[in-house]
Amino acid sequence: MRIRTALAALPLVALAGCGLTGPDSYGTDERKVTVEAGDEFTLEVPASPSLGENWYLAEPRPDSAVLRYESKGEDIEGGDKGVTGSGGGTQHFEFTAVAPGKTTVKLLYCPHGLCHSAAEVTASPSPGSSASPLSVTTAAETDTPDDTDNPTYYLYTITVS
């Protein structure tokens, strides 16, 4: 019986070693990333959209000769029933390394519903508007989204070998 169970599990162990676990993921604590051409990877950031906390791919976009942006998604877990904002999760940005080189991915963190797109932050207020432009900072290497209540750029240096 034990031999049969071990043999049944063997294909699962073999498949786990074949890279079927999905693309590598990097968070806000890993902003210097090295991948090989052809690799797919994810930049995964903490988010709570129900509290107005979102992330956006900002300009300038990464060099398309080095890196291809594929898509954005989110994995949000529900919180306590009836408690607004108690859920949390992640937003993720999917990329494919195209060719050797180095490029920068610029993500904009927008807490508390302060912005609803990267374009909104970079745009000047319309003439005659009383709105003032949002103050945006760039995160230091060790900063995390918990360190700020303001829109913040997170820069990822991607090296493709």
Accessible surface in RSA format (square Angstrom, percent):
REM  Atomic radii and reference values for relative SASA: ProtOr
REM  Chains: A
REM  Algorithm: Lee & Richards
REM  Probe-radius: 1.40
REM  Slices: 20
REM RES _ NUM      All-atoms   Total-Side   Main-Chain    Non-polar    All polar
REM                ABS   REL    ABS   REL    ABS   REL    ABS   REL    ABS   REL
RES MET A   1   185.92  96.3 140.31  92.9  45.60 108.6 127.50 108.4  58.42  77.4
RES ARG A   2   213.49  89.6 204.90 104.5   8.58  20.4  80.21 109.6 133.27  80.8
RES ILE A   3   133.29  75.9 130.42  97.2   2.88   6.9 133.16  95.9   0.14   0.4
RES ARG A   4   183.90  77.2 179.89  91.7   4.01   9.5  61.81  84.5 122.09  74.0
RES THR A   5    88.29  62.8  82.36  83.5   5.92  14.1  69.69  93.6  18.60  28.1
RES ALA A   6    64.63  59.4  49.56  76.5  15.08  34.3  57.73  81.3   6.90  18.3
RES LEU A   7   109.51  61.0 101.41  72.6   8.10  20.4 101.75  71.5   7.76  20.9
RES ALA A   8    72.36  66.5  48.92  75.5  23.45  53.3  60.49  85.2  11.87  31.4
RES ALA A   9    43.69  40.2  41.22  63.6   2.47   5.6  43.48  61.2   0.21   0.6
RES LEU A  10   105.11  58.5 103.39  74.0   1.72   4.3 105.11  73.8   0.00   0.0
RES PRO A  11    75.97  55.4  69.47  63.3   6.50  23.6  75.67  62.5   0.30   1.9
RES LEU A  12   125.09  69.7 119.03  85.2   6.06  15.2 119.71  84.1   5.38  14.5
RES VAL A  13   101.91  67.1  94.70  85.7   7.21  17.4  97.57  84.8   4.35  11.8
RES ALA A  14    60.02  55.2  45.02  69.5  15.00  34.1  56.51  79.6   3.51   9.3
RES LEU A  15    89.79  50.0  89.77  64.2   0.02   0.1  89.79  63.1   0.00   0.0
RES ALA A  16    63.55  58.4  45.35  70.0  18.20  41.4  51.28  72.2  12.27  32.5
RES GLY A  17    71.26  87.9   0.00   N/A  71.26  87.9  37.25 102.2  34.01  76.2
RES CYS A  18    88.34  66.8  56.72  63.3  31.61  74.3  23.23  58.9  65.10  70.2
RES GLY A  19    57.13  70.5   0.00   N/A  57.13  70.5  34.12  93.6  23.02  51.5
RES LEU A  20   121.58  67.7  91.47  65.4  30.12  75.7  95.16  66.8  26.42  71.1
RES THR A  21   119.81  85.2  81.77  82.9  38.03  90.6  68.86  92.5  50.94  77.0
RES GLY A  22    41.37  51.0   0.00   N/A  41.37  51.0  27.66  75.9  13.71  30.7
RES PRO A  23    64.08  46.7  41.74  38.0  22.34  81.2  50.38  41.6  13.69  85.1
RES ASP A  24    91.51  64.1  84.11  83.7   7.40  17.5  15.51  36.5  76.00  75.8
RES SER A  25    58.59  49.5  36.11  48.2  22.49  51.8  21.80  46.4  36.79  51.5
RES TYR A  26    33.63  15.7  32.92  18.7   0.71   1.8  22.28  16.7  11.35  14.0
RES GLY A  27    18.26  22.5   0.00   N/A  18.26  22.5  14.07  38.6   4.20   9.4
RES THR A  28    13.39   9.5  10.96  11.1   2.43   5.8   0.00   0.0  13.39  20.2
RES ASP A  29   119.89  84.0  85.42  85.0  34.47  81.5  40.45  95.2  79.44  79.2
RES GLU A  30    80.14  46.0  74.03  56.0   6.11  14.5  30.42  58.8  49.72  40.6
RES ARG A  31    16.15   6.8   9.02   4.6   7.13  17.0   3.99   5.5  12.16   7.4
RES LYS A  32   146.07  71.3 121.52  74.6  24.55  58.5  86.69  78.0  59.38  63.2
RES VAL A  33     3.13   2.1   0.00   0.0   3.13   7.5   1.49   1.3   1.64   4.4
RES THR A  34    94.42  67.2  71.17  72.2  23.24  55.4  45.67  61.3  48.75  73.7
RES VAL A  35     8.95   5.9   3.71   3.4   5.24  12.6   8.95   7.8   0.00   0.0
RES GLU A  36   113.56  65.2 113.56  85.9   0.00   0.0  26.29  50.8  87.27  71.3
RES ALA A  37    47.03  43.2  25.34  39.1  21.69  49.3  25.74  36.2  21.29  56.4
RES GLY A  38    54.41  67.1   0.00   N/A  54.41  67.1  33.80  92.8  20.61  46.2
RES ASP A  39    59.06  41.4  54.13  53.9   4.94  11.7  13.00  30.6  46.06  45.9
RES GLU A  40   108.88  62.5  97.37  73.7  11.51  27.4  21.77  42.1  87.11  71.1
RES PHE A  41     1.03   0.5   0.50   0.3   0.53   1.4   0.50   0.3   0.53   1.5
RES THR A  42     8.18   5.8   8.18   8.3   0.00   0.0   3.78   5.1   4.39   6.6
RES LEU A  43     0.00   0.0   0.00   0.0   0.00   0.0   0.00   0.0   0.00   0.0
RES GLU A  44    64.63  37.1  60.65  45.9   3.98   9.5   5.36  10.4  59.26  48.4
RES VAL A  45     0.51   0.3   0.00   0.0   0.51   1.2   0.51   0.4   0.00   0.0
RES PRO A  46    61.48  44.8  60.84  55.5   0.65   2.3  60.97  50.3   0.51   3.2
RES ALA A  47     3.47   3.2   0.00   0.0   3.47   7.9   0.91   1.3   2.56   6.8
RES SER A  48    13.33  11.3  13.03  17.4   0.30   0.7  12.86  27.4   0.47   0.7
RES PRO A  49    38.84  28.3  24.61  22.4  14.23  51.7  24.96  20.6  13.87  86.2
RES SER A  50    69.69  58.9  35.67  47.6  34.03  78.4  46.37  98.7  23.33  32.7
RES LEU A  51   102.01  56.8  85.94  61.5  16.08  40.4  92.12  64.7   9.90  26.6
RES GLY A  52    19.61  24.2   0.00   N/A  19.61  24.2  17.01  46.7   2.60   5.8
RES GLU A  53    38.87  22.3  38.87  29.4   0.00   0.0   3.64   7.0  35.23  28.8
RES ASN A  54    30.45  21.0  30.45  29.4   0.00   0.0   2.14   5.1  28.31  27.4
RES TRP A  55     0.00   0.0   0.00   0.0   0.00   0.0   0.00   0.0   0.00   0.0
RES TYR A  56    39.84  18.6  38.73  22.0   1.11   2.9  31.77  23.9   8.07   9.9
RES LEU A  57    15.43   8.6   4.40   3.1  11.03  27.7   4.40   3.1  11.03  29.7
RES ALA A  58     0.44   0.4   0.12   0.2   0.32   0.7   0.44   0.6   0.00   0.0
RES GLU A  59   105.93  60.8 101.13  76.5   4.80  11.4  57.24 110.7  48.69  39.7
RES PRO A  60    98.05  71.5  94.89  86.5   3.16  11.5  96.38  79.6   1.67  10.4
RES ARG A  61   121.05  50.8 102.45  52.2  18.60  44.3  37.17  50.8  83.88  50.8
RES PRO A  62    11.93   8.7   2.46   2.2   9.47  34.4   3.03   2.5   8.90  55.3
RES ASP A  63    71.88  50.3  60.02  59.7  11.86  28.0  26.31  61.9  45.57  45.4
RES SER A  64    90.81  76.7  77.05 102.8  13.76  31.7  41.18  87.7  49.62  69.5
RES ALA A  65    66.55  61.2  52.48  81.0  14.07  32.0  62.67  88.3   3.88  10.3
RES VAL A  66     9.86   6.5   9.86   8.9   0.00   0.0   9.86   8.6   0.00   0.0
RES LEU A  67     2.22   1.2   0.00   0.0   2.22   5.6   0.00   0.0   2.22   6.0
RES ARG A  68   120.02  50.4 118.32  60.3   1.70   4.0  51.07  69.8  68.95  41.8
RES TYR A  69    72.78  34.0  52.26  29.7  20.52  53.4  40.90  30.7  31.88  39.3
RES GLU A  70    81.59  46.8  53.75  40.7  27.84  66.3  22.79  44.1  58.80  48.0
RES SER A  71    52.89  44.7  48.26  64.4   4.62  10.7  36.19  77.1  16.69  23.4
RES LYS A  72    81.73  39.9  51.52  31.6  30.21  71.9  39.60  35.6  42.13  44.9
RES GLY A  73    23.15  28.6   0.00   N/A  23.15  28.6  22.86  62.7   0.29   0.6
RES GLU A  74    92.79  53.3  69.35  52.5  23.43  55.8  23.84  46.1  68.95  56.3
RES ASP A  75    86.18  60.4  79.69  79.3   6.49  15.3  32.25  75.9  53.93  53.8
RES ILE A  76    73.25  41.7  38.46  28.7  34.79  83.9  38.49  27.7  34.77  94.3
RES GLU A  77   129.95  74.6 124.92  94.5   5.02  12.0  43.84  84.8  86.10  70.3
RES GLY A  78    77.50  95.6   0.00   N/A  77.50  95.6  40.60 111.4  36.89  82.6
RES GLY A  79    40.92  50.5   0.00   N/A  40.92  50.5  12.50  34.3  28.42  63.7
RES ASP A  80   101.97  71.4  91.73  91.3  10.24  24.2  20.10  47.3  81.87  81.7
RES LYS A  81   205.86 100.4 172.12 105.6  33.74  80.3 123.98 111.6  81.88  87.2
RES GLY A  82    83.38 102.8   0.00   N/A  83.38 102.8  43.23 118.6  40.15  89.9
RES VAL A  83    84.08  55.3  72.49  65.6  11.59  27.9  76.23  66.2   7.85  21.3
RES THR A  84   126.25  89.8  95.81  97.1  30.44  72.5  68.84  92.5  57.41  86.8
RES GLY A  85    15.38  19.0   0.00   N/A  15.38  19.0   1.67   4.6  13.71  30.7
RES SER A  86    48.41  40.9  12.77  17.0  35.64  82.1  21.37  45.5  27.03  37.9
RES GLY A  87    15.34  18.9   0.00   N/A  15.34  18.9   7.83  21.5   7.51  16.8
RES GLY A  88    27.35  33.7   0.00   N/A  27.35  33.7  21.32  58.5   6.03  13.5
RES GLY A  89    25.00  30.8   0.00   N/A  25.00  30.8  13.72  37.6  11.28  25.3
RES THR A  90    34.98  24.9  34.95  35.4   0.03   0.1  31.22  41.9   3.76   5.7
RES GLN A  91     2.56   1.4   2.56   1.9   0.00   0.0   0.00   0.0   2.56   1.9
RES HIS A  92    31.08  17.0  31.08  21.6   0.00   0.0  27.14  28.0   3.94   4.6
RES PHE A  93     0.37   0.2   0.37   0.2   0.00   0.0   0.37   0.2   0.00   0.0
RES GLU A  94    40.90  23.5  40.90  30.9   0.00   0.0  20.75  40.1  20.15  16.5
RES PHE A  95     1.39   0.7   0.00   0.0   1.39   3.6   0.00   0.0   1.39   4.0
RES THR A  96    14.88  10.6  14.88  15.1   0.00   0.0  12.55  16.9   2.33   3.5
RES ALA A  97     0.89   0.8   0.00   0.0   0.89   2.0   0.00   0.0   0.89   2.4
RES VAL A  98    61.29  40.3  39.36  35.6  21.93  52.8  43.44  37.7  17.85  48.4
RES ALA A  99    35.10  32.3  34.44  53.1   0.66   1.5  35.10  49.4   0.00   0.0
RES PRO A 100    95.82  69.8  76.89  70.1  18.93  68.8  77.18  63.7  18.63 115.8
RES GLY A 101    29.81  36.8   0.00   N/A  29.81  36.8  27.74  76.1   2.08   4.7
RES LYS A 102   139.41  68.0 114.07  70.0  25.33  60.3  60.00  54.0  79.41  84.6
RES THR A 103    13.24   9.4   4.84   4.9   8.40  20.0   8.45  11.4   4.79   7.2
RES THR A 104    61.89  44.0  56.07  56.8   5.82  13.9  29.01  39.0  32.88  49.7
RES VAL A 105     0.00   0.0   0.00   0.0   0.00   0.0   0.00   0.0   0.00   0.0
RES LYS A 106    43.16  21.1  43.16  26.5   0.00   0.0  10.27   9.2  32.89  35.0
RES LEU A 107     0.00   0.0   0.00   0.0   0.00   0.0   0.00   0.0   0.00   0.0
RES LEU A 108     0.00   0.0   0.00   0.0   0.00   0.0   0.00   0.0   0.00   0.0
RES TYR A 109     6.55   3.1   6.55   3.7   0.00   0.0   0.01   0.0   6.54   8.1
RES CYS A 110     0.05   0.0   0.05   0.1   0.00   0.0   0.05   0.1   0.00   0.0
RES PRO A 111     1.50   1.1   1.50   1.4   0.00   0.0   1.50   1.2   0.00   0.0
RES HIS A 112   115.20  63.0  90.10  62.6  25.10  64.2  71.70  73.9  43.50  50.6
RES GLY A 113    27.94  34.5   0.00   N/A  27.94  34.5  13.90  38.2  14.04  31.4
RES LEU A 114    68.18  38.0  56.73  40.6  11.45  28.8  59.57  41.8   8.61  23.2
RES CYS A 115     1.21   0.9   0.00   0.0   1.21   2.8   0.00   0.0   1.21   1.3
RES HIS A 116   124.86  68.2 109.79  76.3  15.06  38.5  81.83  84.3  43.03  50.1
RES SER A 117    40.32  34.1  40.32  53.8   0.00   0.0  32.16  68.5   8.16  11.4
RES ALA A 118    13.26  12.2  10.30  15.9   2.95   6.7  10.65  15.0   2.61   6.9
RES ALA A 119    70.84  65.1  61.87  95.5   8.97  20.4  67.21  94.7   3.63   9.6
RES GLU A 120    75.32  43.2  57.44  43.5  17.88  42.6  38.30  74.1  37.02  30.2
RES VAL A 121    12.89   8.5   2.55   2.3  10.33  24.9   2.85   2.5  10.04  27.2
RES THR A 122    86.79  61.7  53.59  54.3  33.21  79.1  45.37  60.9  41.42  62.6
RES ALA A 123    59.25  54.5  42.32  65.3  16.93  38.5  52.06  73.3   7.18  19.0
RES SER A 124    95.61  80.8  71.74  95.7  23.87  55.0  35.41  75.4  60.20  84.3
RES PRO A 125    49.17  35.8  23.41  21.3  25.76  93.7  35.71  29.5  13.46  83.6
RES SER A 126    73.75  62.3  61.19  81.7  12.56  28.9  43.88  93.4  29.87  41.8
RES PRO A 127   138.69 101.1 106.12  96.7  32.57 118.4 118.05  97.5  20.64 128.3
RES GLY A 128    91.20 112.5   0.00   N/A  91.20 112.5  44.96 123.4  46.24 103.6
RES SER A 129    50.52  42.7  19.35  25.8  31.17  71.8  17.29  36.8  33.23  46.6
RES SER A 130   121.64 102.8  81.77 109.1  39.87  91.8  56.63 120.6  65.01  91.1
RES ALA A 131    63.54  58.4  46.40  71.6  17.14  39.0  56.21  79.2   7.33  19.4
RES SER A 132    89.84  75.9  70.07  93.5  19.77  45.5  39.68  84.5  50.15  70.3
RES PRO A 133    88.59  64.6  68.57  62.5  20.02  72.8  74.62  61.6  13.96  86.8
RES LEU A 134    60.82  33.9  44.03  31.5  16.79  42.2  46.21  32.5  14.62  39.3
RES SER A 135    85.29  72.1  70.35  93.9  14.94  34.4  50.39 107.3  34.89  48.9
RES VAL A 136    40.77  26.8   9.41   8.5  31.36  75.6   9.41   8.2  31.36  85.1
RES THR A 137    69.68  49.6  63.59  64.5   6.09  14.5  62.72  84.2   6.96  10.5
RES THR A 138    78.66  55.9  52.52  53.2  26.14  62.3  30.12  40.5  48.54  73.4
RES ALA A 139    12.50  11.5   0.00   0.0  12.50  28.4   1.13   1.6  11.37  30.1
RES ALA A 140    55.87  51.4  44.29  68.3  11.58  26.4  55.24  77.8   0.63   1.7
RES GLU A 141   114.45  65.7  97.58  73.8  16.88  40.2  53.75 104.0  60.70  49.6
RES THR A 142   121.59  86.5  99.08 100.4  22.52  53.7  81.89 110.0  39.70  60.0
RES ASP A 143    46.49  32.6  45.56  45.3   0.93   2.2   2.98   7.0  43.51  43.4
RES THR A 144    50.05  35.6  49.94  50.6   0.11   0.3  45.03  60.5   5.02   7.6
RES PRO A 145     9.44   6.9   7.57   6.9   1.88   6.8   7.67   6.3   1.78  11.0
RES ASP A 146   140.11  98.1 105.12 104.6  34.98  82.7  32.44  76.3 107.67 107.4
RES ASP A 147    91.53  64.1  55.01  54.8  36.52  86.4  24.57  57.8  66.97  66.8
RES THR A 148    31.41  22.3  19.35  19.6  12.06  28.7  21.49  28.9   9.92  15.0
RES ASP A 149    98.06  68.7  90.78  90.4   7.28  17.2  23.27  54.8  74.79  74.6
RES ASN A 150    74.96  51.7  74.96  72.4   0.00   0.0   1.46   3.5  73.50  71.0
RES PRO A 151     2.91   2.1   2.91   2.6   0.00   0.0   2.91   2.4   0.00   0.0
RES THR A 152     4.24   3.0   4.24   4.3   0.00   0.0   4.20   5.6   0.04   0.1
RES TYR A 153    22.50  10.5  22.50  12.8   0.00   0.0  17.93  13.5   4.57   5.6
RES TYR A 154     0.61   0.3   0.61   0.3   0.00   0.0   0.00   0.0   0.61   0.8
RES LEU A 155    72.24  40.2  63.66  45.5   8.58  21.6  63.66  44.7   8.58  23.1
RES TYR A 156     0.00   0.0   0.00   0.0   0.00   0.0   0.00   0.0   0.00   0.0
RES THR A 157    38.83  27.6  38.26  38.8   0.58   1.4  16.38  22.0  22.46  33.9
RES ILE A 158     0.00   0.0   0.00   0.0   0.00   0.0   0.00   0.0   0.00   0.0
RES THR A 159    43.66  31.1  43.66  44.3   0.00   0.0  33.65  45.2  10.01  15.1
RES VAL A 160     3.59   2.4   0.00   0.0   3.59   8.7   0.00   0.0   3.59   9.7
RES SER A 161    75.08  63.4  47.83  63.8  27.25  62.8  58.98 125.6  16.09  22.5
END  Absolute sums over single chains surface
CHAIN  1 A     9717.8       7348.6       2369.2       5655.1       4062.7
END  Absolute sums over all chains
TOTAL          9717.8       7348.6       2369.2       5655.1       4062.7
